[in-house]
Amino acid sequence: MDTGFVDLDILLTRIRHPQSKVYFLDAVKAYKAGALRGALTSAWVALVYDLIAKYRELSAMGDAAATAFLQAWDNATVAGDIPKLLQLEGGILEDATANTQVVNRIARTHLDRLREDRHLCAHPAFSAEADLFAPSPELVRLHLVNAVDLVLSQEPLQGKAIFDLYDVDVQSPGFPTAYERILDYVDQRYLTRVRAQNVRNFGTVLAKSLLKGVPPQWEPLHRKIIPSLVAVRERAAEAWPDISLAIVRLMDNLEPANRPRAIAFIAAFPDFWPQLQEPTRTALQATIDNSDPGALADYRILAGVTVPHFRAVLLHLIAGLNREHLAAAIASQPLAELWPRAIEEYQGSGSWRGSEVNFSDLITPFAGRLDSQKLDQLLDAVIDNGQNWDAAETDTLLLGVLRNATPADRPTRDARNRFYQYVRRMRRTDKYEDVLTFLQSDGWVLPPPEQPVED
């Protein structure tokens, strides 16, 4: 009999779950004592117990397949339904492979052999009469090593449940919105404990949503989807080459209607441009060159303005947008390149109500994205047009935008001084009291009143 027991003792130290280790110790003791059939039977018990323990961990992470299996298992346990428990035990490898994906297909092949040999050991009726199954020490040792290597030492990695979890999560208010926080969140929640194949599939699904608009419920969520895909690229770098190949294939075979999506994708991931086939690049460039500002239907194309070889044409396209298309483009994505048109349109408002609508449609979407220079322009646009500064809602709308700016991005003191002097001169300091109070919150002091200019 093989006497290399030390390896089995080391195997015990690799088992994650304490109770699984206790069960597996029975198998090791039986092996050392020469009770080889008992060793295989105990190894199977340890394996099943460990899979159920892994299911409980996955269920706690929201895996619906693991939860469903555990519910059936726990219900049968409470009811003392032995036939049901035997049925669940007999099918646990299939479930772990097909549903929770705790076990991969190659591992299942090895573990199926353990199950079959365990049956031969535990059920003499499975063997011919007077011909009891007598496993060799080498076979038993192989099964023990496989049980630890393939299951007992492994973390319970999420399988295809990751897609269902992400689908619900990304639509929820609990999903982060800040770019850096999304990177950390996706890494910790979706990449750390997921099988490599599922990470590759996850990245491909994210890219497909940006390029093809599937699933449709993710359509308005591109500001979350893009950082999620960036997280895959940066935090799961080993999977990115395969994902990149899949993305290139998607883009090279994209339907014409989805080319604006591809242009927006290139803006977010410019490294893909040189990887595309020449006909694909030609088609995307022509899509931009032939765009009509008066008939623009998919405003995602404007995101390509950040790509150098698209920029000149798209800036010209932006300059040609009418007010309706400009508002729609800003609602789709408030690009920095749209701001000059937005502030120009607002500054020229022709009525009080028109001013309020322009502020809501053209200015408010930029809240949290404006630096001090742009906020200076906004203050000047308010005081340069009586339809703006005298509109009933301007003070409230302006305060909302200012509050969304970081302290470093607030208006300059010169712009604040100009704003204050004007509203004081127009006797509107009461109307803008809250705005002026907020502007003073970082230490700015109201300047002394300007002396009237003598004729």
Secondary structure as the mmCIF struct_conf table of DSSP 4:
data_model
#
loop_
_struct_conf.conf_type_id
_struct_conf.id
_struct_conf.beg_label_comp_id
_struct_conf.beg_label_asym_id
_struct_conf.beg_label_seq_id
_struct_conf.end_label_comp_id
_struct_conf.end_label_asym_id
_struct_conf.end_label_seq_id
TURN_TY1_P TURN_TY1_P1 PHE A 5 PHE A 5
HELX_RH_AL_P HELX_RH_AL_P1 VAL A 6 THR A 13
TURN_TY1_P TURN_TY1_P2 ARG A 14 ARG A 14
BEND BEND1 HIS A 17 HIS A 17
HELX_RH_AL_P HELX_RH_AL_P2 PRO A 18 ALA A 33
TURN_TY1_P TURN_TY1_P3 GLY A 34 GLY A 34
HELX_RH_AL_P HELX_RH_AL_P3 LEU A 36 ALA A 60
TURN_TY1_P TURN_TY1_P4 MET A 61 GLY A 62
HELX_RH_AL_P HELX_RH_AL_P4 ALA A 64 ALA A 79
TURN_TY1_P TURN_TY1_P5 GLY A 80 GLY A 80
HELX_RH_AL_P HELX_RH_AL_P5 ILE A 82 GLY A 90
TURN_TY1_P TURN_TY1_P6 GLY A 91 GLY A 91
HELX_RH_AL_P HELX_RH_AL_P6 ILE A 92 ALA A 98
TURN_TY1_P TURN_TY1_P7 ASN A 99 ASN A 99
BEND BEND2 THR A 100 THR A 100
BEND BEND3 VAL A 102 VAL A 103
HELX_RH_AL_P HELX_RH_AL_P7 ARG A 105 ALA A 122
HELX_RH_3T_P HELX_RH_3T_P1 PRO A 124 PHE A 126
BEND BEND4 SER A 127 SER A 127
TURN_TY1_P TURN_TY1_P8 GLU A 129 ALA A 130
HELX_RH_AL_P HELX_RH_AL_P8 PRO A 137 ALA A 147
HELX_RH_PI_P HELX_RH_PI_P1 VAL A 148 LEU A 152
TURN_TY1_P TURN_TY1_P9 SER A 153 SER A 153
BEND BEND5 GLN A 154 GLN A 154
STRN STRN1 GLN A 158 GLN A 158
TURN_TY1_P TURN_TY1_P10 LYS A 160 LYS A 160
HELX_RH_AL_P HELX_RH_AL_P9 ALA A 161 VAL A 170
TURN_TY1_P TURN_TY1_P11 GLN A 171 GLN A 171
BEND BEND6 SER A 172 SER A 172
TURN_TY1_P TURN_TY1_P12 PRO A 173 GLY A 174
BEND BEND7 PHE A 175 PHE A 175
BEND BEND8 ALA A 178 ALA A 178
HELX_RH_AL_P HELX_RH_AL_P10 TYR A 179 VAL A 186
HELX_RH_PI_P HELX_RH_PI_P2 ASP A 187 LEU A 191
TURN_TY1_P TURN_TY1_P13 THR A 192 ARG A 193
STRN STRN2 VAL A 194 VAL A 194
HELX_RH_AL_P HELX_RH_AL_P11 ALA A 196 LYS A 212
BEND BEND9 PRO A 215 PRO A 215
HELX_RH_3T_P HELX_RH_3T_P2 PRO A 216 LEU A 221
HELX_RH_AL_P HELX_RH_AL_P12 HIS A 222 ARG A 235
BEND BEND10 ALA A 236 ALA A 236
HELX_RH_3T_P HELX_RH_3T_P3 ALA A 237 ALA A 239
HELX_RH_AL_P HELX_RH_AL_P13 TRP A 240 ASP A 252
TURN_TY1_P TURN_TY1_P14 ASN A 253 ASN A 253
HELX_RH_3T_P HELX_RH_3T_P4 PRO A 256 ASN A 258
HELX_RH_AL_P HELX_RH_AL_P14 ARG A 259 ALA A 268
HELX_RH_3T_P HELX_RH_3T_P5 PRO A 270 GLN A 275
BEND BEND11 LEU A 276 LEU A 276
HELX_RH_AL_P HELX_RH_AL_P15 GLU A 278 ASP A 289
TURN_TY1_P TURN_TY1_P15 ASN A 290 ASN A 290
HELX_RH_3T_P HELX_RH_3T_P6 PRO A 293 ALA A 295
HELX_RH_3T_P HELX_RH_3T_P7 TYR A 299 THR A 306
BEND BEND12 VAL A 307 VAL A 307
HELX_RH_AL_P HELX_RH_AL_P16 PRO A 308 ALA A 319
TURN_TY1_P TURN_TY1_P16 GLY A 320 GLY A 320
HELX_RH_AL_P HELX_RH_AL_P17 ARG A 323 SER A 332
HELX_RH_3T_P HELX_RH_3T_P8 ALA A 336 LEU A 338
HELX_RH_AL_P HELX_RH_AL_P18 TRP A 339 GLN A 347
TURN_TY1_P TURN_TY1_P17 GLY A 348 GLY A 348
BEND BEND13 SER A 351 SER A 351
HELX_RH_AL_P HELX_RH_AL_P19 TRP A 352 ASN A 358
HELX_RH_PI_P HELX_RH_PI_P3 PHE A 359 ILE A 363
HELX_RH_3T_P HELX_RH_3T_P9 THR A 364 PHE A 366
TURN_TY1_P TURN_TY1_P18 ALA A 367 GLY A 368
BEND BEND14 ARG A 369 ARG A 369
HELX_RH_AL_P HELX_RH_AL_P20 SER A 372 ILE A 383
TURN_TY1_P TURN_TY1_P19 ASP A 384 ASP A 384
HELX_RH_AL_P HELX_RH_AL_P21 GLY A 386 TRP A 389
TURN_TY1_P TURN_TY1_P20 ASP A 390 ASP A 390
BEND BEND15 ALA A 391 ALA A 391
TURN_TY1_P TURN_TY1_P21 ALA A 392 GLU A 393
HELX_RH_AL_P HELX_RH_AL_P22 THR A 394 ARG A 403
TURN_TY1_P TURN_TY1_P22 ASN A 404 ASN A 404
BEND BEND16 ALA A 405 ALA A 405
HELX_RH_3T_P HELX_RH_3T_P10 PRO A 407 ASP A 409
BEND BEND17 ARG A 410 ARG A 410
HELX_LH_PP_P HELX_LH_PP_P1 PRO A 411 THR A 412
HELX_RH_AL_P HELX_RH_AL_P23 ARG A 413 ARG A 425
TURN_TY1_P TURN_TY1_P23 MET A 426 ARG A 427
TURN_TY1_P TURN_TY1_P24 THR A 429 TYR A 432
HELX_RH_AL_P HELX_RH_AL_P24 GLU A 433 LEU A 439
HELX_RH_3T_P HELX_RH_3T_P11 GLN A 440 ASP A 442
TURN_TY1_P TURN_TY1_P25 GLY A 443 GLY A 443
HELX_LH_PP_P HELX_LH_PP_P2 LEU A 446 GLU A 454
#
